[in-house]
Amino acid sequence: MEAVQRRQSLLVFFSVMFLAGAAAVRAHIGDFDEHWERRAAAAQAKARESYDPDPFAATDDFNMAVHKSLDRTNITRRELVQLGARGLRRSKKLGPCRATNPIDRCWRCRPDWAQHRKWLARCAKGFGRLAIGGLGGRFYVVSDPTDNDMVNPRPGTLRHAAIQDEPLWIVFKSDMVIRLNEELIVNSFKTIDGRGANVHVAYGAQITIQFVHNVIIHNLHIHDIQPGNGGLIRDSPAHYGIRTRSDGDAISIYGSSNIWIDHVSMARCADGLVDAIMGSTAITVSNCHMTQHNDVMLFGASDSYSQDSLMQITIAFNHFGQGLVQRMPRCRWGFVHVVNNDYTHWMMYAVGGSMHPTILSQGNRYIAPPDLAAKEVTKRDYAPEAVWRSWMWRSEGDLMMNGAFFVESGTQIIRKYSRHELIRAKPGTFVRRLTRYAGTLYCRVGRPC
């Protein structure tokens, strides 16, 4: 009964906050007409529905999945008996399954992944675990890499696929480089699945996920993204309107929920690599490889936008690599679970924020740069120590190398579980194994990825 009352109180609070910030939700929409008003209201209702009132239980569920994955051998004795001689010869021919974390183990060991692509939708973990993308829809094959018409996109293009109202599982006919002339506005219930092709979204505008839900972006290269100029852009089969200049992120998540970004390689974008703002929640960013960038990830765009208290994001199994400077991530408000990532490079700091976000850092590897002034993993902005000392930023099982150190704050995390029920993350010593295949995968039909 107490849990129900607590959830109802939270939903009332967030409803008031959304109404108070209505004027702030219009960014990049030149004409906030009835279409966008309806879409924003529906997205906000979905975000409130997706909010988890017990985020620590979600982190424990994630950690349990990692334990089960690592405790299981590739082929058990029972499986060897079941395979028999013929099956074992086939297993050796295909090679051992090299999936090293629970998300990958869910699908990568299957040589028939191309015939069962939609199995992927069962594999998300963390706060974005309920993202189903285009699971309920048909396959759409992108055969044309061009992007010449923003209002009437040509069938066969990524833009034509992404704006459809129906659920779609979007795949690619062949290798291609897609240069978006303006931001690509993705509709709800879409999976963009680059497996089986070498797909680059590059040298043009960003991917925008705005006021929608249930989107999966998987196995793409996204790099060298620039701001779009704006103008008339179609966002659904029945609507187009004026958009203002886009930021130049790799992926911009705006007022959206149930989003999963997995096995994406990102670099060199004009703004951020992944930004999640304006009440976005229920998001997982996993198995990604990020390089050559300054402001990597921004979660919450404004200290004054308290609606981002709804934000819940999992950052897991990612490799933060060469040429990164800061914001891995930078958080405002909300709850961010940073777990089992490999931080091999940063120039200023790794994890930062303002406006009292909860940041739970578990089982990461932090390798500090040579610069003595940049050894600290954390950075607090716009608050004196007397204020930020109450923010809950905790480090559990992180591996600190080359002088790295994490400045904790807030009270000790107290969960309502016994010592035997509490699931701790796998420690940072396991991170090289868990992130070994971060980034875009090379997937061949008929073989495990």
N, C-alpha and C positions, 0 to 999 in steps of 0.2 A: 504494500500500500504506500509506504514511504517512497519507494522508487517511482511509482506512478505519479505521486504528487510532485516529486522533484522534477520529473520529466515535463509535467504540465507547467510548472513554474518557469522552467527554462524556455519552453516554447513561447509562453506569454512574453517573457523578456525579449527574446529574439524577434518576435512579431513587432513589438514596439520599436526596437532598434531599426528594423527594416523600414518601417514607415518614416522614422526620423531621418533616415538617410536616403530617401527616395530621390532627391535631387542629385545625389552623387553617382547614381547608377547609369548615367547617360553617356559615359565616356566613349568616344569614337562613333557614336550614333548621332549623325547630323540632324535627323528628324525622328524624335522619339514618339512615334505615332502609336495608334491603337495596337498594331501588330506587336511592336516591341513592349508595350505596356503589358499585354497579355503574356508574352513570353517571359518577361521579367517576373511577373507575379507567380506564374507557374514554377519557374526555376527556384524562386525563394521558398515556395511551399515545399518543393522537393528537397531543398537543402535542409530545411527544418526537420523534415521527416527522416533525413539521412544522418542527422546528428546523433552521436553515440553518447548517452549520458554517463557511461562508465568507461572512459577511454583507457584506463589502466588495465581493465579486463581485456580490451582489444590488444594491448601490447603483450600481455601474457599469452594470449592465443597465438600471436605471431611467433613469440619465442618458443612455444611448444612445438610449432610446426618446424622450426629450424632444428630443434633437438631431434625430432623424429626423422628428419631427412638425413642428418649426419650420422645418426645411430644405425641407419639401415645400410647394409652393404649392397653393392651393385647387383650381385646375383647370389641369393642365399642357397643353402644346400637343397632346400625343398624345391626351389625354382629350377635347380640343375636337374633334379629327378624329373620334374614335370616337362622340361624342355626335351629331354632325351638326346640321343646322339645327333639326330638331324637338326633339331632346334639349336643345339649347342654349336654345331658347325656354322649355322646361319648367324648366331650371335657373334661368333668370332669373326666371321666375314664382315659383318656390319661394324664391328668394333665395339668396345665397351661403352656403356652410357657414361658420359662425362659430366652430366648435370651435377652441380655441386650445391644447390640450395633448393628449398621446397617449391619455389615457383617453377624453376626449370625442371625439376624432377616430375612435376605434374604432366609435362608434355614432351620434353626434349628427347626422352629415351625412345619415343615411338618412331619407328622407321616409316610408318604410314601417316605421319602428321599431315601430309598434304591432302589426304583423303578425309582427314578428321580435323580440319583447321579450327572448327568452332569449339573443340575441346579446350582450347586456350582460355575461353571465357570462364572456365571453372577454376582457373589457376591463380587468380589474384590473391594477395594476402594484404594484411594491414587495413588501414581505414578505407582504401578503395576496393576492398575485397568483393563488394556487391556489384561492381561495374560489369555489365554484360555486353556492352557495345551492341553490335548488330546480330547477336545470337539468334534472335527470332526472325531474321530476314533472309533474303536470297543473297547469292554472291553477285557482286558487281565487278567486272574485270575492267581495269583502267588500261586502255590500249593506246591512248594519245597523250603524250607528255606536254602538249601545248596548253597555254592559258591566255587566250587572246580576247575573249569576250566576257566581261564581268557581269553583264545583265542577262545574256542568253548563252550560257556556257554550252559548248559542244558535247553531245553524248559521247561517252568514252573517255572523257577527261576526269581528273580528280575533282575538279570544282563541281562538275555536273553530278558526280556521285555524292559528294559531301553535303550538298544542300537539300537532298531529297528528304521528304517527310517520313518515308517508310524506313524501318530498320534495314540496314545493309551491311554486309561483310565485304569490304572493299579489298581486292587483291590486284596484282599487277601482271600484265601479260608478259613483260620482258624487263630487262634492265632499262632504267631511264633516269634522266635528270629533269626535274620539274622546276621551272623558274616561274614562281607566282608573280604576276604583274601587280596584283593587289592582295591584301590579306584574304586567306581562305577561311570562310565562315562555316564551321562544321555544325551540322544539325544533330539532334539527339539520336541515340541508338545507332551509332556508327562504330565500326571497327575498321581502322586503316592498317592492313596487315601486309608488310613488305617481305615476308618470308618467300623464298624461292626466286627472288629477283634482287638486283642491286639498285635500290631506289634512293635517289638523293633529292631532297627538297632544298634548293640552294640558289643563291645569287638573286633572290627576289624577296617577296614579302612573307609574312609570318603565317602560322596556323593559329586561328582564333577559335576558342571554345567559349562562347558567350551565352549565358542564360539558357543552358541546355543541361542534359544529364545523360549518363550511360554512354561514355565515349572511351574507346581503347585505341591507343596509338602504339604500334608494335613494329620493331625491326626496320626502322628508317634511319638514314643519315640526314641530319638537318644542320646546315651550316651556311655561313656568309649571308645571313638574312639582313635585309635593310628595311627601313621604314617605308610603308606605302604612302602614296600621295592622297588616297581617299577618292571619293567620287561616288557614282552610282554603282552599287554592288548588290547582287542577288544573294539572299540568305535562305530562301526556300522557294519551291516551285511557284508559290502564289505571291511572293513579295520581294521587292528590291527597294532600296532606299539610299539616301546619302550617308556615306561614312566619312569621318574625318581622318586625318593622318594616323596611321598605325605606328606602333612603337618600334618594331624591329626585333621582337622576341623570337626565339625559335618556336615556343609554344606559349600562348597567352590564355590562361584560364580565368574567366571573369564571371562571377556569379553563378557558378556551375557546380555540380556534384556528381559523385560516382564516376570518377575519372581515373583511368589507369594508363600510365606511360611506362613502357617496358622495352628493354633492349633497343634504346635509341642512342645513337652517337651524335653529340652536339658540339659545335664549336663556332667561334668568331661571329657572333650576332651583334647587331647594333645596340641592343638593350640587354635583356636578360636571356637566359637559356630556357628556364621554366619560371614563369610568374603566375601566382595564384592569388587573386585579389577579390575584393568586393563580395564577401560572403561566400566564397567557394569553400567546399568541404567534401569529406569522404574521398580523399585523393591518395593514390600510391604512385610514387616514382621509384622504379626498381630496375636493377640490372643495366643502368645507363652508364655511358662513358662520356665524360665532359672534359674538354681541353681548350686551351688558347682563348680565355675569356676573362673579362673583368668581373662584372656583377652577375654571378652565376644563377642564383635563385632568390626570388623575392616573394615572401608569403605575407601578404598584408601591405597595402600601398600607402596607408596614411595613419599617423598616430591618432587622428581624430575620428577614424571610422571604426567605432566600437562594434559594428556588426560582424567584424572579422573574429569576434570571440567564438563564433560558430565554427571556425576553421579547425579541421582535424586532418593531418597529413602524415603519411608514413614515407620516410626516405630510407630505402633498404638496398643493399647489395650493389651499390653504385661505386664506380671508380672516379674519384676527383683527381684528374691527372695533370699533365704538364701545362704550364702557362696560365693557370688559374690564379686569380688575385684575391677575391673575397666573396662573401655571401653564399655559403654552401650549407645551409641557407641563411638569409636574414629574415627574421620573423617579427611580426607584430601580433599581439593578441593570440588567441587560439592555442592549440596543442599540437606539437610536432614531435614525432617519434623518429629519431635518427639512429638507425640500428644496422650494425654489421656492414658499414661502408669503409672503403679504403681511401683515406686522405693522404695521398703521396705528395701533393704540391699545394701550397698557397703562398702568397706574397705578403698579405696583410693579416688576415685571420681566416678561420674556417666557419665558425658558427656565431651568428650575432643577432641582435634584435633590440627592440624597444617596446614600451607599453606592455610590460609583464606577460609575455607569452610563457607557456609551460614548454620547456625543452627537455626531453628525456633522451640522453645520449647513452646508448648501450652497445658494447661489444664492437666499437669502431677501432680502426688503427689510424692514429694521427702521427704523421711524420713531419716534424717542424722544419721550416726552411733554415738555411745557415744564418740568416739575419737575426741577431740577438733581440732585436726589437719586435720580432714577429713570432716568437715562440708560443705565445698564448693562443690557445684554440679559440677562445671566446672574446666577444666584444659587445659591450652594452652602450647604447646611444641615448643621449638626451635625458639622462637621469643621474643624480649623484649616488654614491655608494649607499648612503643611508636609505635611498629609495629602492635601488635594484637588489639590495641584500634580501628583500622579501620575495623576489621573483623565483619561481621554482625552475632552476636549471641544475640538473643532476647528471652525474657521470657514473655509470656502473659497468665495470668490466672492460673499459676502454684501454687500449694499448698505446701508451705514450712513448714516442721515440724521438731521438735527437733533441731532447730538451723540451718537448711539447708539454704543456700543462693546461688543464681545464679548470677555470675558476667557478666553483659551484656556488649556488645561492639558494635561498629558500629552505624550508623545513625538510627533514628527511621524508621521503615518500613512504606513506603508511597505507598499505593495502589491507582490505578486510579479508585476508586469507591467512591460513596457518602457514608455518614454515614449510610444511610438506607440500602445500598447494601452490606456493609461490614459484613461478617459472622465471628464472633469470635468463638473460640473453646469453648465447654462446659468446665467450670472451673474444677480445680483439685478436688473439693469437690465431683464430680460425678465419680471419677475414680474407687472406690471400686465396684460400680455397673457395670461400663463398662468393667471391667477386671475380673469379678467374675468367669467366666468359662475359664480363660486363661489356656493353656496347652491342652494336649490330652484329648479328650472327650470319655466318655463311651457311645457308640451308640448301641441301640438294635433295630433290625428290627421291624417295626410296631409301634414304638414310636418316638416322637421327641427326638433328641439327647440332 
